[in-house]
Amino acid sequence: MNIFLNKIFIFATGVAVGSFITWKILDSQYEIVDDELDMDKKDDTVEKREDPKTTNKEIIDENKYTTYSDNKKKEKEDIMDGIYVISPEEFGEDNDYGTESLTYYTDGIITDTYNNVIEDPIALIGDGVRHFGEYEDDSVFVRNENNKTDYEILADYKSYKETFTEGQ
């Protein structure tokens, strides 16, 4: 019985010593953090800003920096405004929008359902052909809010020339 009490005493002493050391380490760490927080509160050179975006814009305007990325983004938005890729499930779901199927050939030519070449595809589908594979490998769906049409663009793995000159 004496050995058993001895082991309990040693275990309890170990727990107490370990707890005390842990408490001292954590207490010293909390003091360091508290000191740093107090210094931040007292530091008058730190200026708090409510809206960093406004501040960044003010800095850009104040220093007359040119934001080239914003200019390019704006140009692209002007061209692509109201034209965007949609999921296959969204295609044709809005009754106010018409639907049209287009074919994209490997040589970059796009035709309508009657095989007429689309002269200005960007006006209809924007950069839709760059989005093959996002939802499906061989099709892209684009909504054009400007002419209220949903376009289904199907990939043809031949060129336009190959498709329409074979057998002639």
C-alpha positions in Angstrom: 0.0 0.0 0.0 2.9 2.3 0.8 4.3 1.9 -2.8 0.8 2.8 -4.2 0.6 6.0 -2.2 4.2 6.9 -3.1 3.3 6.6 -6.9 0.2 8.8 -6.4 2.3 11.4 -4.6 4.9 11.4 -7.4 2.2 11.7 -10.0 0.5 14.5 -8.2 3.8 16.4 -7.8 4.5 16.0 -11.5 1.1 17.4 -12.4 1.5 20.3 -10.1 5.0 21.2 -11.3 4.0 20.8 -14.9 1.0 23.0 -14.4 3.0 25.7 -12.6 5.6 25.8 -15.4 2.9 26.0 -18.1 1.2 28.8 -16.2 4.4 30.8 -15.9 5.2 30.4 -19.6 1.7 31.4 -20.7 1.6 34.3 -18.2 4.9 35.7 -19.6 3.6 35.4 -23.2 0.3 37.2 -22.3 2.3 40.0 -20.7 4.3 40.4 -23.9 1.1 40.6 -26.0 -0.6 43.0 -23.5 2.5 45.2 -23.6 2.4 45.3 -27.4 -1.3 46.1 -27.4 -0.8 48.9 -24.9 2.0 50.3 -27.1 -0.3 50.3 -30.2 -3.0 52.2 -28.2 -0.5 54.8 -27.1 1.2 55.2 -30.5 -0.1 58.4 -32.0 1.6 57.9 -35.4 -0.7 55.0 -36.3 -3.6 56.5 -38.3 -6.7 54.4 -38.4 -8.6 54.4 -41.7 -12.2 53.3 -42.0 -12.2 52.3 -45.6 -8.9 51.1 -47.1 -10.3 51.0 -50.6 -11.1 54.7 -50.5 -7.7 55.4 -49.0 -6.0 53.5 -51.8 -8.0 55.4 -54.4 -7.1 58.7 -52.7 -3.4 57.7 -52.8 -3.6 56.9 -56.6 -5.5 60.1 -57.3 -3.2 62.2 -55.1 -0.1 60.9 -56.8 -1.6 60.9 -60.2 -0.8 57.2 -60.8 -2.1 55.6 -64.0 -4.0 52.4 -63.4 -3.5 50.6 -66.7 -5.2 47.4 -65.4 -8.4 49.5 -64.8 -8.3 50.9 -68.3 -8.0 47.5 -69.9 -10.6 46.1 -67.7 -13.0 49.0 -68.6 -12.4 48.5 -72.3 -13.1 44.8 -72.0 -16.2 45.5 -69.9 -17.5 47.9 -72.6 -17.2 45.2 -75.2 -18.4 42.3 -73.0 -21.1 44.2 -71.1 -24.1 42.0 -70.9 -22.4 39.0 -72.5 -21.3 36.2 -70.2 -21.0 32.4 -69.9 -23.8 30.5 -68.3 -24.2 26.9 -67.1 -25.9 24.4 -69.4 -28.8 24.3 -66.9 -29.4 28.1 -67.4 -29.5 27.8 -71.2 -33.0 28.6 -72.4 -34.5 28.7 -68.9 -35.6 32.4 -69.3 -38.7 32.6 -71.5 -37.9 36.2 -72.4 -34.7 35.1 -74.1 -34.4 33.3 -77.5 -32.0 30.5 -78.1 -29.6 29.9 -81.0 -27.1 27.2 -81.7 -23.7 28.2 -83.2 -20.8 26.0 -84.4 -17.2 26.8 -83.6 -14.6 25.3 -86.0 -11.0 24.6 -85.2 -9.9 27.4 -87.5 -11.8 30.0 -85.4 -14.8 30.4 -87.7 -18.2 30.5 -86.1 -21.4 29.7 -88.0 -25.1 29.8 -87.3 -27.5 26.9 -87.7 -27.7 27.7 -91.5 -23.9 27.5 -91.8 -23.7 31.2 -92.4 -20.4 32.6 -91.1 -20.8 35.0 -88.2 -18.8 38.1 -89.1 -18.5 39.7 -85.6 -18.8 36.8 -83.1 -17.6 39.0 -80.2 -20.7 41.1 -80.5 -22.8 38.0 -80.0 -20.8 35.7 -77.7 -18.0 37.9 -76.3 -15.0 35.7 -75.4 -17.3 32.6 -75.0 -15.1 30.4 -77.1 -12.3 30.7 -74.5 -14.6 28.9 -72.0 -14.8 25.4 -73.6 -14.3 22.9 -70.8 -15.6 24.9 -68.0 -18.9 23.0 -67.9 -18.6 20.7 -70.9 -15.7 19.8 -73.2 -17.4 20.4 -76.5 -19.9 23.1 -75.7 -20.2 26.6 -74.2 -23.4 28.5 -73.3 -23.4 32.3 -73.4 -26.1 34.7 -72.5 -26.3 38.0 -74.4 -28.5 40.5 -72.5 -28.1 43.0 -75.3 -30.2 41.0 -77.8 -31.9 38.7 -75.2 -30.5 35.5 -76.7 -28.9 32.5 -75.1 -26.2 30.9 -77.4 -25.2 27.3 -77.4 -21.7 27.1 -79.1 -20.8 23.6 -80.2 -17.2 22.6 -81.0 -16.6 20.9 -84.4 -13.2 19.2 -84.4 -12.7 20.0 -88.1 -11.9 23.3 -89.7 -14.6 25.2 -91.6 -12.7 24.7 -94.8 -12.5 20.9 -94.3 -16.2 20.7 -93.4 -17.5 22.6 -96.5 -15.0 21.6 -99.2 -15.0 17.9 -98.6 -16.8 16.0 -101.3 -16.9 18.9 -103.8 
